[in-house]
Amino acid sequence: MSKKISVITTTYEDLEHLKEVVNGIKNQNYDNIEYIIIDGASGDGTVEFLQNLEQEFGQHLGWELKWISEPDKGIYDAINKGISMATGDMIGFMFDKFASSDVLSRMADIVEQEHSQGVHGDLDYVDESGNVIRHWVMGNGRTIKDGWMPAHPTLYLKREVYEKYGFYKTDYKIAADYEFMVRILQDGTVRLSYIHDVLVYMFYGGTSSGGLGSYILSFRESKRALKENNVPHGFMICLKRTMKVLLQFLKAAFRLKGKE
């Protein structure tokens, strides 16, 4: 049997979106999935939906579904709960939509072939109409100091990485995922495989479109993440990241304009 992949979804009072995410998981052609859903005690019918989902996952798909519904201290606390429950050889997260049915299969294959500690790929931010408003090409061979970082929704890591480096810091409000990636990647010890293809369609929203306040908080917490992990020149690194993001938006805007 292939290596087990644990996929974690966190949710709160968002049943219709959760159904979309679950359908995307069910469409994956990988044969050994442990799907973990962490619900923050929603009152919108999520619990009933998950109870019904248990039978479908076990009997029809042959995969394992784990879930809990209880209050949490925010998304990073919920993510940490999911990691603690995971028993897969590789762990990742899904809050949006896989770009194709073979994403997990391709991830498992390349990690096996390259003997790496994880994998990442490209990402498209899309609007409600499916238009790409930001195309994030990761590339390979760059470093955190260059303003580079993997797209978190495409990042799947071997469980041993979490066992060595720990989980997400819950005292961050918006950038704990960036801090975690800085922590594991800044010294070059964790080696990632790269799939040069769009792996995830991410729905534009949340902190990614939260306005100036969210941007400022993200910038500050990113600087803090670099400082806490002894990476110098934090301001310049964050500035480079900002410029890369702006360039991605501009390229996507020109692409959309060309279609008109």
N, C-alpha and C positions, 0 to 999 in steps of 0.2 A: 504494500500500500504506500502511496505517496506521503510525504511529510504533512503533518497537520498544520493548517493555517488558522489562527484565531483572528476573527474580524470583530471589532468592537464598535458599537453604535451607542451614543448617548442621546437621550431625548427628554423633553419635558413639555407637556401640554402641546404637542405637535403631531397628533396622530396621523393626519393626512400625509404629511411629509414622511413620517416614519414608514408608512405603507409603501411609498415610492422607493425608499431606500431598501426595504426588505425585498421588494420585487427585483431590484437590481442584484441583490445577493443571490436570490433564487435562480437568476439567469446565468450565473457563473458555471462554467463547465468543469471546474475543479472538483475532485472527488473526495476531498477530506477537509471539510470546513467545520470549524467550531465557531458558531455565531453567538456573540454575547451582546445583549442589549441591557443598558443601564438606564432605567427610568427614574426620574426624580419625584416619584409619587404623584403622577399625573391623575387628574380627575376627568379626563376627556374620553374615556373608553380604552385607553392604552392597555390597561391590565387585562381586560377581556380579550382584546386583540391578541396579546401575547399568549394567553392561555390557549386560545384556538390555534395559534401558530405552532405550539409545541408538537402537536400531533402531526401536522403537515411536515415539519422538518424531519421528525424521526421516522415516520412510516413511508413517506413518499420520496423524500430527497436522500434519506440515509445519512443526514448530517446531524450534528448535535447542536441544540439550542439551549443556551443558558440565559436567564434573565433575573433581574431583581427590580423591585419598585419600592423605593424608600427615599426620604429626603436626603439631599446631599448639600455640600458647601460650594457648589458651582461646577462648571464643566470639567475643570482639571481634577477635582476630587472625584467626579464621576468616572473620568478616564482612568484614574488610578485604581478605582474599584474594578474596572474591567480588566486591567492588566493583572491584578491580583487573582482574578478568577480564571485567567487564560492558562491553558495547558498545551497550546500549540507550539510547534517548533519555530514558527514565525508569527509575529503579532503586528497587526496594523489596524487602521481605523477607517470607517466609512460613514460619512454624513451626507453624501451627495449621490453621485451616479458613476458607475464604471463606464468607461468609453466603449468597451466591447466585452463579450462573454468569456474571453480567454485571458483576461488581465492577470488573475491569480495564477493560472497555469504558467504563463510566461514568466511571472515573478519567481515562482518556485523553480522553474527550469534554469534560469540564469544564475540564481544564487547557488544552485547545485553545481552548475558547470564551472563557475568562477570561484567557488569556495569563499564567497564573501560573507560579510556579517549582515547584509541587508540589501535592499534594492529601492530605487526611486525612478521616477520618469517625469514626463512632461504633463502639463495641466492646462486646461482651458476654463476660464471663468465665463459663464454663459448667463444671459438674461432670460426672462420668462418666455421669450419667443425662440430661444435656442441660438441667438446670435452670440458669437464669440466677442467679448468685450475686453478680454485680456488673455493673451497666449503666452504661457510661461514655459520657455524652453530651458531646461536645466543645464545641459552641457555636462561635461565631465572634466576632471583635472583641475578645477578651480577650488578655492579654499574659502573658509569663513572670512579670512582677512581681506579677500577681494570683494567682499559684499555679497558673496554667494551663499545660498542655503538651499537645501532640497525643498520641494513642495511638500509640506507636511501631509496632505491627504494622499500622496502617492508613496509615502515612506513606510516600508514594511521591514521590520528588524527581527533578527533571531532573538529568542527569549533571553539568551545569555547576555545580550547587551543591557537589558533592563536589570538583570541580576547583578551585573557589574557596576552600572552607573546610577541605578536608582530610577525613581519615577519622576513625575512632573511636580514642580514646586507650586503649591496651592496658594502661596502669598503673592503670586503674579495674577493680575486681573485679565491680561490680554495677550501676553507674550511668553507664557510658560512653555509653549511648544518651541519657540525660538531658543529660549534658554536651554532646553533639553538638547536640542540639536547642536548648539554651541558646545555644550558639555561633552557630548560623545564624539564630536568631529574635530574639535579644535587642535588636537595633537596628532591627528592622522592615524590613530591606532585602529579605529573602526573603518573598515573599507567597504564601500557600497558599490554594487553593480548599478549600471544605468541603462534604462531602456529608452532609446531616443524615439519616443512615440507618446501621443496623448493617452494617458491611462485613466484619467478622471475628469469628468465634467463637474465643475464646482459651481453651484448656484450663487450668483453674486448677491451678497447681503451680509448681515451680521457686522462684525468688526471690519470686514473688508470694505464696507461702504458706510461706515458709521460717522463720517464727517471729520471735521478738523480735530474735535476733541479726542476721538479714537486714534487718529493719526499721531497726535502729540503724545498720548499715553503710550502707544506702541513704541514710538521713538525713544521715550525715556526708559521704558522697561527693557528695550533692546540694548541700550547703552549699559544699563545695570547688569544685564546678562553677560555681556562681554567683560565688564569689570570683575564680576564675581568669578569668572572663569579665567582670569589673568590674561585676557587678550587685550593688548594695548591699542591705542588710537581708536577707541570706541566711537567717538563722534564721526570721524571720517568714514569708518566702516558703515555706520548707519546711513550716512549721507550717500554713499555708493549704492546701498540697497535701495534707497528712495529713488535715486536716478534710474536704476534698472527698472523699477516698477513703473515709473512715469513713461519710460521708453516703451514698455510692453503695452500700456494703454494707448499710446500714440500710434504704434504700429497697427493695433487692432482697429482703432478709429479710422485710419487711412484705408484699411482693408474693407471695412464696412462701407465707407464712402464710395469706394470703387465699385461696389455692387449696385449702387443706386442708379 
